[in-house]
Amino acid sequence: MPREWDNADGPLESDLDRFGDDDDADEPDAFCGECGGAVHHFVDRCPHCGAWITPRHSRGRSSIVIAVVLVALMALLAIRWAR
């Protein structure tokens, strides 16, 4: 009697149910920031234009932090100057 893990014909049905199949693994899931071409999330360079794919980080939060720090410094300087 063959053991369950001895299946040489491919993945087990129970594994496919548990982990899903990769039918959509061949479809791109991101876009190049330079040319807009569809790319996979694991590539380093765009296959269309050759641009490096880098993660985008939100700059909104850092701008807010800088603005708050500058306003706080200006308030401290105004209080010190008013004395």
PyMOL commands that set and color helices and strands:
alter all, ss='L'
color gray80, all
select helices_A, chain A and resi 4-6+13-19+60-82
alter helices_A, ss='H'
color red, helices_A
select strands_A, chain A and resi 30-31+38-39
alter strands_A, ss='S'
color yellow, strands_A
deselect
rebuild
show_as cartoon
